[in-house]
Amino acid sequence: MKSEHVWLPNIILRELRIEDYDALIELWTEAKLLHRPKGRDRRDNIERELQQPSAVFLVAEKDGKLVGSIFGTHDGRRGWINRLAVSPSYRRQGIAAQLVKEVEKRLDAMGIEIIACLVEDWNSVSMEVFQRIGYKRHSDVVYFSKRKHSDV
């Protein structure tokens, strides 16, 4: 479902390309999104993930600069939103909502009816964004993980 379109003045929504990697890491750093460029967010890992049929990795671009990103994936039953980031100088313009909406649309086309996201408990800005666009907070869920090492 490859596409590129404009939805806000001079902002283009398009698929992430591996050539965007350095700009993506710069965006995440600017947006204070925790990331692991020596671990799970390494270039080769993202390049591999881009090839997966369950991946919907999008960016928002203005005048050639990445100003937003979102990663959507699914496990066949549930869709997941990860890595939603918007450059601080472009926030509160609807970019995050539009990125989420596009991932939802693409996951829906894949037959995914439940979409979820995980937000760190300190990240009130992200919580507000998701609540504002219709996501329900579930405080009865506890997240567990097991990692091969600290960079993943």
N, C-alpha and C positions, 0 to 999 in steps of 0.2 A: 504494500500500500504506500508506495513512494509518492511523496507530494511535497510541494513547497508552495506556501501561500502567505499573503500579507493579511494581517487582521487588525493591527494598530498602525498608525502612521509610521511608515518606514521600518516596521518590524516584520521580519520574515520568520516563519516557523518552518523548520526543516529537520530532516534526519541528521543525527550526529554522524560525522565522518571521522575516521581515525586521524586524518590531517588536522582535525580540530583539537587534538589531545592537549597540546600545550596551552591553548586558549581556554580549554575546559578547566584545567587545573588552576589556571589564573583566575577564572570566574569563581570557582569553588573557594579559593583562598580569599578573594575579595569579599565574597558573600559569607565568609566565616563558616562554611560548611566543612565539618570534620571529614577528612579524607585520608587515605593511606596510599600515597603515590609509590611507596616502596613495597606495598602489599597488594591488597585486592584491587586497588585503583591504578595498578601499573598499566602502562600502555599496552603491553601484550595481553593482559587479562581483559581489558576493555575491547581490544581488537577482536579477541576470541568471542566475547559476549555479543558483539555487534553482528556476528554471523549466525546467532541462534534465531530460529524462527519465532521464538516466544519473546524476543526483545523488541521493545519500542523505545528507542533512545532518541530524544528530540532536543533541539536547541532553538532558542529565540535569538535572532541576530538583528542588529541595527547598524547600518553603515559599515558592515564587515566585521563588527565586534560582537562576540557572544555576550548576551545580557541575561540569558536564562538557560536553564537545562532541566531535564527530567528524564529519569529512567523508569520505564515500565516493563514488567516481566509477568509471566504467569506460570503456574505449575500444573495447568490443565483444569484446575478447579477455581482457583482464586488468583486474582491479579494483584500485583504489588507495585506501589509507587515508591521510588527511591530517588535520591539525589536531586530533589527539587531545590533549585537555587535561582535567585534573581539578584543581579547586581544591585547593591544598595541604592544607587542613584536612579534606578528604574523601577523601584518598588511602588506599590499602591497605584499601578496603572493597569492592572488586570492581566499582567503577563503570566503570573503563577496560575491563576484560574484558567487561562486559555491553554496553557501547557497541560494541566490536569485534564481539562475537558477533551483535548485531542487524544491523550493517552486512553481515557475512558472510552472514547469513540472507537479507537483501534482495537482495544481489548474486547469490547462488545462485539465487534465484527468477527473476532476469533471465538465467540461463544462464551466469553467470561462474563459472569453476572455479578460476582462479588469482587470489589476492589478495596484493598486495604493499604495502609501505610503505617510505618513505625516512626514515632517522633520521640526524641530524647526528652526526658521530663523537664529539663531546663529550657527547652526551646519553645518558649511561649509564642514567639512570632509565627513559627510554623503551625503550632496548634491553632492559632487564630485563623490562619489562612484556610486550613482544612475545615474548621468548623463553619467558617463563613461560606464555603462552597458546598456545604451539605453533608460533610462527613460527621459521623457520630463517634464521640469519644467513649471508649470502653475501659473503665478503670478496673474491671474485674479480670483482666488478662495480664498475666505475668510472662515476660519474655525470657527465654533461656537460650543460650547458644554454647556451642563447643567449637573451639578454634584450634586449628593445627598449630598456629603461632600468633603472636600479637599483631602482626601486620595484615592479617586477613580480615 
